Amino acid sequence: MQDFLATFSGHVVSVLMNPFDPNQRIFLLYVLTSLLAAFLIWRAHRHANRSEGKSSFLGFLFPKSVWDHPSAWLDVRYFFFHKFLGHFFLLGLLGASGAGMFRLVTGEAITGLTATQQGPLSWGIVVIYMVVSAIVVDFMGYAVHYLQHKVPILWEFHKVHHSAEVMHPLSNYREHPVDNLLYMLLIGGGYGAVTGVAYLMLDVVPALPSVLGVPILMFLFNIAAYNLRHSHVWLRWPGAWSKIFPSPAHHHVHHSCHPDHFDKNFAFMFPLWDVVFGTYIMPEDNRDVKFGVAGMKSMEMDSCWKLYWVPFKKAAKRLRKGRRSKTGQSTPAE
């Protein structure tokens, strides 16, 4: 019991230290670059609309339309609830999935590799490994995300993330543990497979170039105004650049409950996946973007407990309905 309490206490401290950890999305540097982007957008808006530009920068950052909404404060509460509990019990699954796939591919345990088997290689090989790893991992993320929207049982859990009616950076963490589990197992497995293949070819696990201990591509992704992805601040890259680099607007549209935006923009790092598979859309502005799930009532998921429990209840109902349909039994009205 003492060991459990000590482990849990350490986990709580690590959550509270998230703003100082470069591996977390709300690391202060990532937040500051998002604030800088928001400031430039505010200045541009004031310059273009002088008669409407009376709002202060703080007013622009913290509008009443967001912070007077119960959904905003639910996300604040849920951040601590889910980080303290859900993430504690999921801790280590990403690494375990990657290590398991590495063993499956190579027949060896990645933890047993010597230092010489984890050393640096020529920059060309490292860059190729970095790009291939990013492509595979991001494709796995796209595929999982697509399935979460298309498979009814998975949608019941992913719906938690989309239930936010207004967004701010902590809305990023409005995720169901089943969603987290799915991502950890499949994305971790994808990365483990790439690492295993690289090891078989090179007899070395390449060391990824990093900044502050974060792989450089992920660092650049996070520093490019990542925290505006879950916010009210619209930032769209001009022209075809939005099809190449991920913009906050790309993800805003994904969260929109406008019919034209349903099941669009699934990609995380590379919008090209959406372009290739026909799920890309990018309006010129956000006039039709409204967050939330079409037809869902606010009280359906208005507490931390409901965000955890309701998806299980609805998924079980779908399963029972499916079994009755197969046996030819009548089903009660929804």
N, C-alpha and C positions, 0 to 999 in steps of 0.2 A: 504493500500500500504506500509506503514511504517513497519507494522508487517511482511509482505512478505519479504521486503528487509532485515529486521533484521534476519529473519529465514534463508534466503538464504546466508547472510553474515556469519552467524554462521556455516552453512554447508560448505562453502568454507574454512573457518578456520579449520574445522575438517578434511577436505580432505588434507590440507597442513600438518596437524599433523599426518597423517597416519603412518609415520616411527616411531612415538613414542607411537602408540596405539597397545597393544598386540593383539587386536581383528582383526588387519589388517595383510594381508599376507606379506606386506613389512615392518613390524615391524623390527627395527634394529637388534634385537637378532636373528630373523629368517634369516635375510640377512647375518649376521655374521657367523652363523653356515653353511650356504650355501657356503660362501666364504672359510671357513675352509675345507669343503669337496672338493671344487674346487682346493684348494691349494694341498691337499693330492693327488688328481688325477693328477695334473700337475707334482708333484714330482715323482709319480710312472711312469708317461709317460716318463719323462726325464731319469729316471733310466733304464727303459726298452729299450729306443731308444736314446742312448747317441749321436749318430751321427745326430739325428733330434731334439735334445733337446736344441736348441739355443734360442728359444723364451723365453722372460721374462714372469713372472707370469702375469704382466699387459697385455702383448701381448696375452697371453692365454685367459685372461678374456674378453678383448675387441678386438677381431680379426677384421680386416678390412672386411672380408667376411660377418660379421654381421653388423658392424656399418657404412659401406659404402653403405648399402642397404637402399633404401627409406622406405621399410616396417618397419625397426627398428625405424625410426624417426616418422613414422605415429603412431606407438604404443605409443610413448612418448606424442605426441599431443593428441591422442585419450584418453589417461589416464585422462588428465585434462578435456577435452571436455565432456566425458561420466560421469566422477565422479562429475563434477560440475552440469551438466544438467540432464542426465538420472537418476543417483542415487538420485538426489534431489527429483524428482517426484515419484520415487519408494520407497522413505524413509518410513519405518514403515510397509510395506506390509508383511514382514516376520513375525513380531510380531503380526500383525493383523490376518494373516492366522492361526498362532498357537493358538491365543486366541479364534478365531472363532471355531476351531475344538475342543478345550477344552470345550467351552460352549456347543457344540453339543453333546459331549460325556457325560458331567456331568450335564448339565443344569444350571451351575453356571458360573459366570465371574471370570476368574483367577485374575483379578485386585482387586476383592473384598475379597480375602482370607486373613485371619488374619495371623499374624506372626507365631502363633502356628501351622498353617496349611501349613507352608512352612519351617518348621524346619528340623534339621538333624535326621537321623534314624541310625540304626545299620549299621556298615560298610558293612556287607554282603548284606543287602537289597540295599544299595546305589550302590555297585559295580554291582549288577544284573541290577538295573535300568539304570546305566550308559552304560553297555554293550548292553542291549536291545535297548536303545535309539539310540546308535551309529549304531547298525545293521539295525534298521528300517529306520533311516534317510539316511544311506548310500545306502540301497536298493532302497529307493525312488529316490536318486540321480542317481543310475545306471539305473533305469527304465526310468526316464525322459531323460537321456542322450541317451539311446538306441532309444527312440522314436524320438528324435531330428535328428537322423541319418536315421531312417527308414520311417518317415512320410514326404513326399515331402514338404509340406507347412512349417513344423517346420525346415526342413533342410535349407530352404532359409534363415532363421534367424540365425541358428547355424553356417551356412557357414561363417559368419563374423568372428567367433573365429578361424576357420581353414584357413582363408585367409592369415594369417601371413606367409610370405615366409622365414623369419628368426625369431628367438625368443630370447627374454630376459625377465626378470621378469615382466616388465610392459605389456608384451604381454598377460599375464593372464587376463588383464582387457579389452582386445579386445572382447567384448561381446555385443550383441544387447540387447536393453531393453526388447524385447519380451522374449529372453532367460532368462534374470534376473527375469522377472515377473513369468515365468513358474516355475523356481526353487523356488522362494520365496513362491508361493502359495502351491505347492505340497509338498516340503520339510518341510515348516512351518506347513502345515496341518498334515503331518506324525508325527512330533514331538509333536504337540498339542494333537493328538490322544493318543500317548504313555503316555504323561503327564496326560491326562484325565483318562485313564484306571488305572494308578498308584494311582491317587487321589481317585478313587472309591474303590480301594482295600485297601488303607492304610489310607485314610482320611488325607493324607499329600502329598504335592508336594515335592518329595525328592530334597535335595540340592546337585547338582553335585560337586564332588571334583574338584578343579580348581587350576591353577597356574597363577598368575598375572591377575586373573579375567577371565581366559579362561578355559573351561572344559578340564580336563587333557588329554583326548585322542586327542582332537583337538590341544592342545598345543604340544604334542609329534609329531603329524602329521606335524605340521608347522615347528618344530625345526629340523626335520630329512631331512634337505637340501631341503625343499619344493620349494624354489625359483629356484632350478635347473630344476624343471619340465618344466618350460618355459625358456629354454636356449639352448646353443649349447653344453653344457657340459654333456657328457654321463656318467651316474652312474647307474649301474645295480647291484642289490643284487645277490650274487652267488647262483647257483642251485635252489632248490625248495623254497628258501626264497623269491624269486621274486613273488611267487604265494601266499604268505602269507602277506608280508608287501609291501606297495606301494613304488616303486622306481621312480626316475625321468625318467629312461629309459622306464618304463611302459607307461608313458604319452607321451614321445617322439614318440614312435611307434604309439600311437593313432593319433598323428598329422601328421604322415607320409602319403605321397600320393603314396607310392609304392603299387601296386595292392595287394600284399600279406598282407598288413597292413590295407586295407580298413575295416572299421566297426569293429575294434578290440580294446580291452582294454578300456572299457567304465567306469570301476570302479574308484572311487575316493580314498577311504580309504582302502577298502578290495578287492584286486585282486581276491579273491576266488569267487566273483560273476562272473567274467569273466571265471574262470575255470569251475564253475558249469554250466553256460549257453553256453559254447563253444565259447566264444569270446576272449579267452586269446591267446596271442602269444608273445614270447620274443626271438628275435634273439640274438646270442652271441655278436654281435657288431652292430654298427650303420652305416655300409657301405651302406646299402640300404635305410636309413632313410633320406627323403627329405621332408621338411615342405611345406605346401601349399595345395591347392585344385586342383586335377587333371583336366586339361583342362581350368582352369580359367586364364584369362589374367590379368596382373598386374593392368592395368588401370581400370578394372571393379570396384575395391574397393580401390582407391588410395587417398581418402580424408575422413575426419571425417564425412562430410555430406553424402557421398556415403555409408559409413558403416551403417548409419541410414536408408537412403532412399531406396537404391537399393533392399534390401530384401522385403520391402513392394511392390515395383513395380513387382518383380518377383513372389511373392506369389499371387498377384492379377491376374497376367497373368495365373498362374496355375489354379486358381479358375475359371476364364473365360473359359479356355480350357476344364476344367472338366464339366462345365455346357453345353458347346456346344456339347461335346461328348455324354452327356446324352440325349440331344434333337435331336441328329443325324445330327447336322449342321456341315459343314466342318470347319476345323480350319486352320488358316494361318500357314505357315511354321515357325518354330522357327528361 
